[in-house]
């Protein structure tokens, strides 16, 4: 995972590793595990996940 010093400031330093996200045809963003390719989570508000790389 990304390093987050100092603890408690709610800021991430760097991207979330081994995760990617892509946008569905309906406009929702889906998070995917890069190792297995399994879909993990879908955001309902149609905004991308923070700190997760986007697939092309």
PDB file with one MODEL, atoms N, CA, C and O in Angstrom:
MODEL        1
ATOM      1  N   UNK A   1       0.837  -1.181   0.000  1.00  0.00           N
ATOM      2  CA  UNK A   1       0.000   0.000   0.000  1.00  0.00           C
ATOM      3  C   UNK A   1       0.879   1.240   0.000  1.00  0.00           C
ATOM      4  O   UNK A   1       2.090   1.161   0.205  1.00  0.00           O
ATOM      5  N   UNK A   2       0.260   2.368  -0.230  1.00  0.00           N
ATOM      6  CA  UNK A   2       0.994   3.619  -0.236  1.00  0.00           C
ATOM      7  C   UNK A   2       1.340   4.038   1.192  1.00  0.00           C
ATOM      8  O   UNK A   2       0.647   3.683   2.145  1.00  0.00           O
ATOM      9  N   UNK A   3       2.409   4.788   1.314  1.00  0.00           N
ATOM     10  CA  UNK A   3       2.796   5.264   2.642  1.00  0.00           C
ATOM     11  C   UNK A   3       1.973   6.493   2.990  1.00  0.00           C
ATOM     12  O   UNK A   3       1.606   7.276   2.114  1.00  0.00           O
ATOM     13  N   UNK A   4       1.687   6.656   4.272  1.00  0.00           N
ATOM     14  CA  UNK A   4       0.786   7.729   4.685  1.00  0.00           C
ATOM     15  C   UNK A   4       1.288   8.506   5.896  1.00  0.00           C
ATOM     16  O   UNK A   4       0.480   8.809   6.774  1.00  0.00           O
ATOM     17  N   UNK A   5       2.581   8.849   5.998  1.00  0.00           N
ATOM     18  CA  UNK A   5       2.983   9.654   7.150  1.00  0.00           C
ATOM     19  C   UNK A   5       2.621  11.118   6.951  1.00  0.00           C
ATOM     20  O   UNK A   5       2.605  11.547   5.797  1.00  0.00           O
ATOM     21  N   UNK A   6       2.337  11.902   7.936  1.00  0.00           N
ATOM     22  CA  UNK A   6       2.093  11.499   9.317  1.00  0.00           C
ATOM     23  C   UNK A   6       0.723  10.863   9.465  1.00  0.00           C
ATOM     24  O   UNK A   6      -0.207  11.187   8.726  1.00  0.00           O
ATOM     25  N   UNK A   7       0.607   9.973  10.405  1.00  0.00           N
ATOM     26  CA  UNK A   7      -0.640   9.236  10.610  1.00  0.00           C
ATOM     27  C   UNK A   7      -1.725  10.197  11.093  1.00  0.00           C
ATOM     28  O   UNK A   7      -1.481  11.042  11.954  1.00  0.00           O
ATOM     29  N   UNK A   8      -2.921  10.058  10.529  1.00  0.00           N
ATOM     30  CA  UNK A   8      -4.055  10.835  11.001  1.00  0.00           C
ATOM     31  C   UNK A   8      -4.359  12.095  10.223  1.00  0.00           C
ATOM     32  O   UNK A   8      -5.305  12.802  10.571  1.00  0.00           O
ATOM     33  N   UNK A   9      -3.589  12.416   9.168  1.00  0.00           N
ATOM     34  CA  UNK A   9      -3.878  13.643   8.427  1.00  0.00           C
ATOM     35  C   UNK A   9      -4.783  13.402   7.224  1.00  0.00           C
ATOM     36  O   UNK A   9      -5.093  14.337   6.486  1.00  0.00           O
ATOM     37  N   UNK A  10      -5.218  12.132   7.016  1.00  0.00           N
ATOM     38  CA  UNK A  10      -6.152  11.760   5.952  1.00  0.00           C
ATOM     39  C   UNK A  10      -5.657  12.115   4.563  1.00  0.00           C
ATOM     40  O   UNK A  10      -6.455  12.486   3.702  1.00  0.00           O
ATOM     41  N   UNK A  11      -4.354  12.010   4.327  1.00  0.00           N
ATOM     42  CA  UNK A  11      -3.784  12.242   3.006  1.00  0.00           C
ATOM     43  C   UNK A  11      -2.962  11.033   2.591  1.00  0.00           C
ATOM     44  O   UNK A  11      -2.203  10.489   3.393  1.00  0.00           O
ATOM     45  N   UNK A  12      -3.111  10.614   1.347  1.00  0.00           N
ATOM     46  CA  UNK A  12      -2.352   9.489   0.822  1.00  0.00           C
ATOM     47  C   UNK A  12      -1.172  10.015   0.020  1.00  0.00           C
ATOM     48  O   UNK A  12      -1.317  10.953  -0.764  1.00  0.00           O
ATOM     49  N   UNK A  13      -0.005   9.412   0.214  1.00  0.00           N
ATOM     50  CA  UNK A  13       1.179   9.744  -0.557  1.00  0.00           C
ATOM     51  C   UNK A  13       1.394   8.633  -1.573  1.00  0.00           C
ATOM     52  O   UNK A  13       1.831   7.544  -1.201  1.00  0.00           O
ATOM     53  N   UNK A  14       1.104   8.875  -2.826  1.00  0.00           N
ATOM     54  CA  UNK A  14       1.265   7.858  -3.860  1.00  0.00           C
ATOM     55  C   UNK A  14      -0.039   7.139  -4.159  1.00  0.00           C
ATOM     56  O   UNK A  14      -1.046   7.327  -3.475  1.00  0.00           O
ATOM     57  N   UNK A  15       0.002   6.310  -5.199  1.00  0.00           N
ATOM     58  CA  UNK A  15      -1.196   5.619  -5.667  1.00  0.00           C
ATOM     59  C   UNK A  15      -1.390   4.299  -4.931  1.00  0.00           C
ATOM     60  O   UNK A  15      -0.455   3.762  -4.337  1.00  0.00           O
ATOM     61  N   UNK A  16      -2.612   3.786  -4.978  1.00  0.00           N
ATOM     62  CA  UNK A  16      -2.913   2.469  -4.430  1.00  0.00           C
ATOM     63  C   UNK A  16      -2.353   1.442  -5.405  1.00  0.00           C
ATOM     64  O   UNK A  16      -2.688   1.473  -6.589  1.00  0.00           O
ATOM     65  N   UNK A  17      -1.514   0.541  -4.935  1.00  0.00           N
ATOM     66  CA  UNK A  17      -0.883  -0.433  -5.820  1.00  0.00           C
ATOM     67  C   UNK A  17      -1.797  -1.627  -6.052  1.00  0.00           C
ATOM     68  O   UNK A  17      -2.657  -1.948  -5.232  1.00  0.00           O
ATOM     69  N   UNK A  18      -1.585  -2.279  -7.197  1.00  0.00           N
ATOM     70  CA  UNK A  18      -2.299  -3.493  -7.593  1.00  0.00           C
ATOM     71  C   UNK A  18      -3.797  -3.270  -7.699  1.00  0.00           C
ATOM     72  O   UNK A  18      -4.583  -4.196  -7.497  1.00  0.00           O
ATOM     73  N   UNK A  19      -4.194  -2.050  -8.014  1.00  0.00           N
ATOM     74  CA  UNK A  19      -5.586  -1.734  -8.261  1.00  0.00           C
ATOM     75  C   UNK A  19      -5.652  -0.847  -9.498  1.00  0.00           C
ATOM     76  O   UNK A  19      -4.728  -0.080  -9.768  1.00  0.00           O
ATOM     77  N   UNK A  20      -6.740  -0.952 -10.245  1.00  0.00           N
ATOM     78  CA  UNK A  20      -6.992  -0.059 -11.356  1.00  0.00           C
ATOM     79  C   UNK A  20      -8.492   0.171 -11.421  1.00  0.00           C
ATOM     80  O   UNK A  20      -9.269  -0.535 -10.777  1.00  0.00           O
ATOM     81  N   UNK A  21      -8.887   1.153 -12.198  1.00  0.00           N
ATOM     82  CA  UNK A  21     -10.316   1.429 -12.324  1.00  0.00           C
ATOM     83  C   UNK A  21     -10.645   1.723 -13.774  1.00  0.00           C
ATOM     84  O   UNK A  21      -9.815   2.230 -14.529  1.00  0.00           O
ATOM     85  N   UNK A  22     -11.859   1.399 -14.143  1.00  0.00           N
ATOM     86  CA  UNK A  22     -12.341   1.645 -15.481  1.00  0.00           C
ATOM     87  C   UNK A  22     -13.782   2.118 -15.389  1.00  0.00           C
ATOM     88  O   UNK A  22     -14.471   1.867 -14.400  1.00  0.00           O
ATOM     89  N   UNK A  23     -14.226   2.802 -16.429  1.00  0.00           N
ATOM     90  CA  UNK A  23     -15.577   3.338 -16.427  1.00  0.00           C
ATOM     91  C   UNK A  23     -16.481   2.443 -17.260  1.00  0.00           C
ATOM     92  O   UNK A  23     -16.117   2.054 -18.370  1.00  0.00           O
ATOM     93  N   UNK A  24     -17.654   2.114 -16.739  1.00  0.00           N
ATOM     94  CA  UNK A  24     -18.601   1.279 -17.459  1.00  0.00           C
ATOM     95  C   UNK A  24     -19.360   2.114 -18.476  1.00  0.00           C
ATOM     96  O   UNK A  24     -19.247   3.340 -18.491  1.00  0.00           O
ATOM     97  N   UNK A  25     -20.125   1.456 -19.316  1.00  0.00           N
ATOM     98  CA  UNK A  25     -20.909   2.170 -20.320  1.00  0.00           C
ATOM     99  C   UNK A  25     -21.975   3.062 -19.688  1.00  0.00           C
ATOM    100  O   UNK A  25     -22.383   4.060 -20.283  1.00  0.00           O
ATOM    101  N   UNK A  26     -22.425   2.708 -18.487  1.00  0.00           N
ATOM    102  CA  UNK A  26     -23.434   3.515 -17.801  1.00  0.00           C
ATOM    103  C   UNK A  26     -22.826   4.713 -17.077  1.00  0.00           C
ATOM    104  O   UNK A  26     -23.562   5.551 -16.557  1.00  0.00           O
ATOM    105  N   UNK A  27     -21.482   4.810 -17.032  1.00  0.00           N
ATOM    106  CA  UNK A  27     -20.824   5.947 -16.413  1.00  0.00           C
ATOM    107  C   UNK A  27     -20.307   5.704 -15.016  1.00  0.00           C
ATOM    108  O   UNK A  27     -19.654   6.579 -14.449  1.00  0.00           O
ATOM    109  N   UNK A  28     -20.576   4.538 -14.437  1.00  0.00           N
ATOM    110  CA  UNK A  28     -20.084   4.206 -13.104  1.00  0.00           C
ATOM    111  C   UNK A  28     -18.626   3.776 -13.190  1.00  0.00           C
ATOM    112  O   UNK A  28     -18.187   3.259 -14.217  1.00  0.00           O
ATOM    113  N   UNK A  29     -17.874   3.989 -12.112  1.00  0.00           N
ATOM    114  CA  UNK A  29     -16.484   3.563 -12.040  1.00  0.00           C
ATOM    115  C   UNK A  29     -16.392   2.255 -11.286  1.00  0.00           C
ATOM    116  O   UNK A  29     -17.023   2.086 -10.243  1.00  0.00           O
ATOM    117  N   UNK A  30     -15.590   1.310 -11.823  1.00  0.00           N
ATOM    118  CA  UNK A  30     -15.425  -0.019 -11.248  1.00  0.00           C
ATOM    119  C   UNK A  30     -13.961  -0.200 -10.885  1.00  0.00           C
ATOM    120  O   UNK A  30     -13.076   0.049 -11.703  1.00  0.00           O
ATOM    121  N   UNK A  31     -13.706  -0.637  -9.646  1.00  0.00           N
ATOM    122  CA  UNK A  31     -12.339  -0.901  -9.202  1.00  0.00           C
ATOM    123  C   UNK A  31     -12.021  -2.368  -9.459  1.00  0.00           C
ATOM    124  O   UNK A  31     -12.853  -3.244  -9.221  1.00  0.00           O
ATOM    125  N   UNK A  32     -10.788  -2.633  -9.957  1.00  0.00           N
ATOM    126  CA  UNK A  32     -10.398  -3.985 -10.335  1.00  0.00           C
ATOM    127  C   UNK A  32      -9.075  -4.351  -9.676  1.00  0.00           C
ATOM    128  O   UNK A  32      -8.180  -3.516  -9.553  1.00  0.00           O
ATOM    129  N   UNK A  33      -8.959  -5.611  -9.253  1.00  0.00           N
ATOM    130  CA  UNK A  33      -7.709  -6.140  -8.730  1.00  0.00           C
ATOM    131  C   UNK A  33      -6.804  -6.428  -9.926  1.00  0.00           C
ATOM    132  O   UNK A  33      -7.188  -7.192 -10.811  1.00  0.00           O
ATOM    133  N   UNK A  34      -5.614  -5.836  -9.971  1.00  0.00           N
ATOM    134  CA  UNK A  34      -4.730  -5.973 -11.125  1.00  0.00           C
ATOM    135  C   UNK A  34      -4.114  -7.363 -11.217  1.00  0.00           C
ATOM    136  O   UNK A  34      -3.741  -7.793 -12.308  1.00  0.00           O
ATOM    137  N   UNK A  35      -4.000  -8.070 -10.109  1.00  0.00           N
ATOM    138  CA  UNK A  35      -3.398  -9.407 -10.140  1.00  0.00           C
ATOM    139  C   UNK A  35      -4.358 -10.450 -10.705  1.00  0.00           C
ATOM    140  O   UNK A  35      -3.974 -11.244 -11.564  1.00  0.00           O
ATOM    141  N   UNK A  36      -5.594 -10.453 -10.232  1.00  0.00           N
ATOM    142  CA  UNK A  36      -6.558 -11.475 -10.650  1.00  0.00           C
ATOM    143  C   UNK A  36      -7.512 -10.983 -11.725  1.00  0.00           C
ATOM    144  O   UNK A  36      -8.118 -11.802 -12.416  1.00  0.00           O
ATOM    145  N   UNK A  37      -7.668  -9.668 -11.891  1.00  0.00           N
ATOM    146  CA  UNK A  37      -8.611  -9.121 -12.853  1.00  0.00           C
ATOM    147  C   UNK A  37     -10.037  -9.098 -12.342  1.00  0.00           C
ATOM    148  O   UNK A  37     -10.956  -8.749 -13.082  1.00  0.00           O
ATOM    149  N   UNK A  38     -10.232  -9.469 -11.075  1.00  0.00           N
ATOM    150  CA  UNK A  38     -11.571  -9.536 -10.506  1.00  0.00           C
ATOM    151  C   UNK A  38     -12.070  -8.137 -10.157  1.00  0.00           C
ATOM    152  O   UNK A  38     -11.328  -7.331  -9.596  1.00  0.00           O
ATOM    153  N   UNK A  39     -13.343  -7.846 -10.494  1.00  0.00           N
ATOM    154  CA  UNK A  39     -13.947  -6.578 -10.124  1.00  0.00           C
ATOM    155  C   UNK A  39     -14.217  -6.583  -8.628  1.00  0.00           C
ATOM    156  O   UNK A  39     -14.668  -7.585  -8.074  1.00  0.00           O
ATOM    157  N   UNK A  40     -13.935  -5.447  -7.969  1.00  0.00           N
ATOM    158  CA  UNK A  40     -14.018  -5.375  -6.525  1.00  0.00           C
ATOM    159  C   UNK A  40     -15.173  -4.526  -6.035  1.00  0.00           C
ATOM    160  O   UNK A  40     -15.892  -4.921  -5.117  1.00  0.00           O
ATOM    161  N   UNK A  41     -15.359  -3.352  -6.646  1.00  0.00           N
ATOM    162  CA  UNK A  41     -16.300  -2.394  -6.096  1.00  0.00           C
ATOM    163  C   UNK A  41     -16.780  -1.480  -7.215  1.00  0.00           C
ATOM    164  O   UNK A  41     -16.059  -1.251  -8.186  1.00  0.00           O
ATOM    165  N   UNK A  42     -18.006  -0.955  -7.083  1.00  0.00           N
ATOM    166  CA  UNK A  42     -18.579  -0.004  -8.038  1.00  0.00           C
ATOM    167  C   UNK A  42     -19.016   1.216  -7.263  1.00  0.00           C
ATOM    168  O   UNK A  42     -19.630   1.095  -6.203  1.00  0.00           O
ATOM    169  N   UNK A  43     -18.702   2.408  -7.787  1.00  0.00           N
ATOM    170  CA  UNK A  43     -19.149   3.639  -7.131  1.00  0.00           C
ATOM    171  C   UNK A  43     -20.495   4.054  -7.695  1.00  0.00           C
ATOM    172  O   UNK A  43     -20.700   4.046  -8.909  1.00  0.00           O
ATOM    173  N   UNK A  44     -21.402   4.414  -6.817  1.00  0.00           N
ATOM    174  CA  UNK A  44     -22.764   4.752  -7.220  1.00  0.00           C
ATOM    175  C   UNK A  44     -22.890   6.197  -7.700  1.00  0.00           C
ATOM    176  O   UNK A  44     -23.802   6.512  -8.464  1.00  0.00           O
ATOM    177  N   UNK A  45     -21.984   7.083  -7.261  1.00  0.00           N
ATOM    178  CA  UNK A  45     -22.145   8.499  -7.590  1.00  0.00           C
ATOM    179  C   UNK A  45     -21.437   8.917  -8.875  1.00  0.00           C
ATOM    180  O   UNK A  45     -21.381  10.110  -9.173  1.00  0.00           O
ATOM    181  N   UNK A  46     -20.898   7.980  -9.640  1.00  0.00           N
ATOM    182  CA  UNK A  46     -20.281   8.218 -10.953  1.00  0.00           C
ATOM    183  C   UNK A  46     -19.064   9.129 -10.896  1.00  0.00           C
ATOM    184  O   UNK A  46     -18.766   9.819 -11.871  1.00  0.00           O
ATOM    185  N   UNK A  47     -18.355   9.143  -9.769  1.00  0.00           N
ATOM    186  CA  UNK A  47     -17.075   9.853  -9.677  1.00  0.00           C
ATOM    187  C   UNK A  47     -15.982   8.807  -9.524  1.00  0.00           C
ATOM    188  O   UNK A  47     -16.223   7.761  -8.921  1.00  0.00           O
ATOM    189  N   UNK A  48     -14.778   9.059 -10.055  1.00  0.00           N
ATOM    190  CA  UNK A  48     -13.723   8.054  -9.959  1.00  0.00           C
ATOM    191  C   UNK A  48     -13.210   7.885  -8.532  1.00  0.00           C
ATOM    192  O   UNK A  48     -13.339   8.782  -7.699  1.00  0.00           O
ATOM    193  N   UNK A  49     -12.620   6.708  -8.266  1.00  0.00           N
ATOM    194  CA  UNK A  49     -11.997   6.440  -6.977  1.00  0.00           C
ATOM    195  C   UNK A  49     -10.759   7.322  -6.834  1.00  0.00           C
ATOM    196  O   UNK A  49     -10.078   7.599  -7.821  1.00  0.00           O
ATOM    197  N   UNK A  50     -10.467   7.761  -5.622  1.00  0.00           N
ATOM    198  CA  UNK A  50      -9.300   8.601  -5.370  1.00  0.00           C
ATOM    199  C   UNK A  50      -8.072   7.719  -5.205  1.00  0.00           C
ATOM    200  O   UNK A  50      -8.117   6.723  -4.485  1.00  0.00           O
ATOM    201  N   UNK A  51      -6.981   8.075  -5.864  1.00  0.00           N
ATOM    202  CA  UNK A  51      -5.705   7.392  -5.680  1.00  0.00           C
ATOM    203  C   UNK A  51      -5.584   6.069  -6.395  1.00  0.00           C
ATOM    204  O   UNK A  51      -4.636   5.329  -6.131  1.00  0.00           O
ATOM    205  N   UNK A  52      -6.510   5.728  -7.300  1.00  0.00           N
ATOM    206  CA  UNK A  52      -6.460   4.475  -8.032  1.00  0.00           C
ATOM    207  C   UNK A  52      -6.244   4.805  -9.507  1.00  0.00           C
ATOM    208  O   UNK A  52      -6.938   5.649 -10.075  1.00  0.00           O
ATOM    209  N   UNK A  53      -5.260   4.117 -10.126  1.00  0.00           N
ATOM    210  CA  UNK A  53      -4.935   4.431 -11.519  1.00  0.00           C
ATOM    211  C   UNK A  53      -6.079   4.051 -12.445  1.00  0.00           C
ATOM    212  O   UNK A  53      -6.857   3.143 -12.153  1.00  0.00           O
ATOM    213  N   UNK A  54      -6.171   4.758 -13.565  1.00  0.00           N
ATOM    214  CA  UNK A  54      -7.226   4.518 -14.547  1.00  0.00           C
ATOM    215  C   UNK A  54      -6.682   3.633 -15.663  1.00  0.00           C
ATOM    216  O   UNK A  54      -5.531   3.774 -16.076  1.00  0.00           O
ATOM    217  N   UNK A  55      -7.520   2.721 -16.145  1.00  0.00           N
ATOM    218  CA  UNK A  55      -7.176   1.876 -17.286  1.00  0.00           C
ATOM    219  C   UNK A  55      -7.503   2.621 -18.571  1.00  0.00           C
ATOM    220  O   UNK A  55      -8.379   3.485 -18.604  1.00  0.00           O
ATOM    221  N   UNK A  56      -6.784   2.269 -19.622  1.00  0.00           N
ATOM    222  CA  UNK A  56      -7.065   2.904 -20.918  1.00  0.00           C
ATOM    223  C   UNK A  56      -7.986   2.046 -21.731  1.00  0.00           C
ATOM    224  O   UNK A  56      -8.339   2.409 -22.852  1.00  0.00           O
TER     225      UNK A  56
ENDMDL
END
